[in-house]
Amino acid sequence: MTRARRQLSVLTRLYLKDAQAVRHVEELAASLGDDGDGNRHPPFKNLDIDGAQLFGCMLHLASHPQSAQFW
């Protein structure tokens, strides 16, 4: 594993352990698509940037580099 890849993995794990990580991902999920009550929200209207970054981190750790790069 290259040094940069190892550092990215370490930083990703640290970021995901943040106390506010769950709240940010919940906000991201709430701002995308249907909220469960049939109310659709325009994509990216009030995007939680931290939630998007956290989601990208999760995708990185799950070995989905292209999707992680998007988020």
ZADO-1210 file (C-alpha; in nm, 4 decimals, padded with zeros to 6 digits):
<atoms>
<atom x="00.0000" y="00.0000" z="00.0000" code="MET" pos="1"/>
<atom x="00.1392" y="00.3401" z="-00.0902" code="THR" pos="2"/>
<atom x="00.1995" y="00.6002" z="00.1757" code="ARG" pos="3"/>
<atom x="-00.0702" y="00.8305" z="00.0358" code="ALA" pos="4"/>
<atom x="-00.3287" y="00.5490" z="00.0271" code="ARG" pos="5"/>
<atom x="-00.2427" y="00.4504" z="00.3837" code="ARG" pos="6"/>
<atom x="-00.2747" y="00.8115" z="00.5025" code="GLN" pos="7"/>
<atom x="-00.6091" y="00.8469" z="00.3227" code="LEU" pos="8"/>
<atom x="-00.7394" y="00.5333" z="00.4926" code="SER" pos="9"/>
<atom x="-00.6272" y="00.6568" z="00.8358" code="VAL" pos="10"/>
<atom x="-00.7837" y="01.0012" z="00.7858" code="LEU" pos="11"/>
<atom x="-01.1027" y="00.8437" z="00.6531" code="THR" pos="12"/>
<atom x="-01.1399" y="00.6255" z="00.9607" code="ARG" pos="13"/>
<atom x="-01.0742" y="00.9193" z="01.1936" code="LEU" pos="14"/>
<atom x="-01.3299" y="01.1329" z="01.0135" code="TYR" pos="15"/>
<atom x="-01.5935" y="00.8586" z="01.0379" code="LEU" pos="16"/>
<atom x="-01.5400" y="00.8337" z="01.4148" code="LYS" pos="17"/>
<atom x="-01.6338" y="01.1997" z="01.4676" code="ASP" pos="18"/>
<atom x="-01.9208" y="01.2508" z="01.7140" code="ALA" pos="19"/>
<atom x="-02.1253" y="01.4405" z="01.4525" code="GLN" pos="20"/>
<atom x="-02.0732" y="01.1882" z="01.1690" code="ALA" pos="21"/>
<atom x="-02.4105" y="01.0156" z="01.2116" code="VAL" pos="22"/>
<atom x="-02.5994" y="01.3461" z="01.2175" code="ARG" pos="23"/>
<atom x="-02.4291" y="01.4621" z="00.8975" code="HIS" pos="24"/>
<atom x="-02.5062" y="01.1397" z="00.7105" code="VAL" pos="25"/>
<atom x="-02.8679" y="01.1549" z="00.8319" code="GLU" pos="26"/>
<atom x="-02.8963" y="01.5116" z="00.7018" code="GLU" pos="27"/>
<atom x="-02.7488" y="01.4058" z="00.3681" code="LEU" pos="28"/>
<atom x="-02.9965" y="01.1190" z="00.3387" code="ALA" pos="29"/>
<atom x="-03.2859" y="01.3473" z="00.4326" code="ALA" pos="30"/>
<atom x="-03.1944" y="01.5992" z="00.1639" code="SER" pos="31"/>
<atom x="-03.1886" y="01.3414" z="-00.1172" code="LEU" pos="32"/>
<atom x="-03.5003" y="01.1965" z="-00.2778" code="GLY" pos="33"/>
<atom x="-03.8112" y="01.0850" z="-00.0883" code="ASP" pos="34"/>
<atom x="-03.8233" y="01.1596" z="00.2846" code="ASP" pos="35"/>
<atom x="-04.0383" y="00.8531" z="00.3589" code="GLY" pos="36"/>
<atom x="-04.3640" y="01.0479" z="00.3690" code="ASP" pos="37"/>
<atom x="-04.3914" y="01.0708" z="-00.0081" code="GLY" pos="38"/>
<atom x="-04.2364" y="01.4180" z="-00.0181" code="ASN" pos="39"/>
<atom x="-03.9683" y="01.4388" z="-00.2837" code="ARG" pos="40"/>
<atom x="-03.6832" y="01.6836" z="-00.2471" code="HIS" pos="41"/>
<atom x="-03.4808" y="01.8237" z="-00.5351" code="PRO" pos="42"/>
<atom x="-03.1358" y="01.6639" z="-00.5358" code="PRO" pos="43"/>
<atom x="-02.8657" y="01.8717" z="-00.3708" code="PHE" pos="44"/>
<atom x="-03.1038" y="02.1509" z="-00.2626" code="LYS" pos="45"/>
<atom x="-02.9652" y="02.1740" z="00.0914" code="ASN" pos="46"/>
<atom x="-02.6783" y="01.9313" z="00.0619" code="LEU" pos="47"/>
<atom x="-02.4901" y="01.8638" z="00.3838" code="ASP" pos="48"/>
<atom x="-02.1312" y="01.8937" z="00.2611" code="ILE" pos="49"/>
<atom x="-01.9908" y="01.7117" z="00.5625" code="ASP" pos="50"/>
<atom x="-02.2412" y="01.4302" z="00.5087" code="GLY" pos="51"/>
<atom x="-02.1366" y="01.4012" z="00.1441" code="ALA" pos="52"/>
<atom x="-01.7712" y="01.3839" z="00.2473" code="GLN" pos="53"/>
<atom x="-01.8493" y="01.1190" z="00.5091" code="LEU" pos="54"/>
<atom x="-02.0457" y="00.9164" z="00.2540" code="PHE" pos="55"/>
<atom x="-01.7470" y="00.9386" z="00.0198" code="GLY" pos="56"/>
<atom x="-01.5244" y="00.8132" z="00.3013" code="CYS" pos="57"/>
<atom x="-01.7525" y="00.5157" z="00.3587" code="MET" pos="58"/>
<atom x="-01.7465" y="00.4354" z="-00.0124" code="LEU" pos="59"/>
<atom x="-01.3669" y="00.4581" z="-00.0128" code="HIS" pos="60"/>
<atom x="-01.3419" y="00.2084" z="00.2724" code="LEU" pos="61"/>
<atom x="-01.5884" y="-00.0184" z="00.0911" code="ALA" pos="62"/>
<atom x="-01.3555" y="-00.0216" z="-00.2139" code="SER" pos="63"/>
<atom x="-01.5748" y="00.1907" z="-00.4419" code="HIS" pos="64"/>
<atom x="-01.3156" y="00.4501" z="-00.5486" code="PRO" pos="65"/>
<atom x="-01.5079" y="00.6056" z="-00.8384" code="GLN" pos="66"/>
<atom x="-01.8224" y="00.6588" z="-00.6313" code="SER" pos="67"/>
<atom x="-01.6131" y="00.7851" z="-00.3387" code="ALA" pos="68"/>
<atom x="-01.4457" y="01.0371" z="-00.5658" code="GLN" pos="69"/>
<atom x="-01.7873" y="01.1658" z="-00.6813" code="PHE" pos="70"/>
<atom x="-01.9031" y="01.2343" z="-00.3257" code="TRP" pos="71"/>
</atoms>
